[in-house]
Amino acid sequence: MVERLRKIGFATLTSVEEATEKMLSNINHIQSEEVDITISFRRITANDIKSRIAVPSFDRSAMDGYAVFAEDTFGASPQNPKKVQKVGTIEIGEVSSRSLRKGEAIRISTGAAIPKDANAVVKIEDTEEENNEVTIYNALTPGKNVSKRGEDIKPNKIIIEKGVELRAEHIALLSSQGIQSIPVKKKPKISVFSTGDELRELGEPLGQNQIYNSNTPMIANLVNVYGGEVILQATLKDNKKLIENHLLKSIESSDIVIFTGGTSVGTQDYLPEVVGEHATILTHGVAMRPGEPILIAHKENTMIFCLPGTPVAAYVGFLKFTGPALRSMMDAKKLDIRQELPAIIEKDIPVSHMGYLHHLRVYLEKKEETIIAKSVRLKGSGILSSLTQSDGIVEISKEREGLKAGERVIVKLSPK
């Protein structure tokens, strides 16, 4: 545990590293299901997938040109061309039983099968043809412009590993193997709740000192991006019994339960008490800003995340803990899906207190060949627009007093 420099609310805080370790050691890994590859985009593979056939499954031409004996082109040049006789044509998809003999050429299209005994393809632009006589102006080595059988994929080899998030190119690869369905991890089922008497749903009129619930739509969409499925969402009043009922109900049907708001030590913050009565609390209070009041718990196979109510803190808390937990349930190779981009920080950035992992929201600008990271103007954890104005987050370690202008940093880009 990390002692707070100023004891306000939490007597001690857990480091991000320790909180992550506790969380991941209590993850329940979910089962798999078979899905058609046409609907497998962004799903996580449950097993290693092996190739069934060689690709290409035959020697094929890599160019439009003429299939020839390479030996017939030896010494060819614009000043000393070689001549062969065209004896046929092979288009892509055609099957030809014709074999090539010395001094002959067959006109061939890209992707068409190489005729028997040919061992090279001369590009069409390196030739001239007149009355079936082909003049070759460039010498070839055996195998030139020929894609050999299995050059791309050999049979019975792992082509996609377990834990990979499938993209369009993976689906193309599977299709090239004639694979119609594959085992993938089931999508974790997620319940999302926001708590607070001040919250109103979209479409409802706002009363005095009330705000619309922006956290639930944000978190629900992040769940989708990280590969989960929202099965229940609601806005709850600061009522202990109401919160308890929704917690117990959602635990029965959810792999992860997410609350935003009510996680700190205020008089209306019932979540820590309710969760503590029905689940095992792993962490409450993490040494990071924003996001300090995060609570992480588990009840049997269900993880429970209580994120702060301020939108930026809830967002950062999801990216740092909830999202990786969701991915870990699916045994994904990559728990943090954010792309990382090196950049140069524009100016000095001091931090208010050491001992915390600080999350700096930045936007990026390109100056000549350098990417410059600039801090957003307003940084409060309740400033929702600071997220829409930023391209990503720079993490400032707990040992640092801040960043220096011109320093190289890593920007974790907003997840997509």
PyMOL commands that set and color helices and strands:
alter all, ss='L'
color gray80, all
select helices_A, chain A and resi 16-24+37-39+70-73+124-126+168-176+215-226+240-253+271-278+311-329+385-388
alter helices_A, ss='H'
color red, helices_A
select strands_A, chain A and resi 2-3+12-13+32-36+49-50+60-61+65-68+82-90+104-108+120-123+127-130+133-136+146-147+158-160+181-185+189-195+199-200+211-212+229-236+256-260+280-284+288-289+295-299+302-307+340-345+349-350+357-367+370-375+392-396+402-403+408-413
alter strands_A, ss='S'
color yellow, strands_A
deselect
rebuild
show_as cartoon
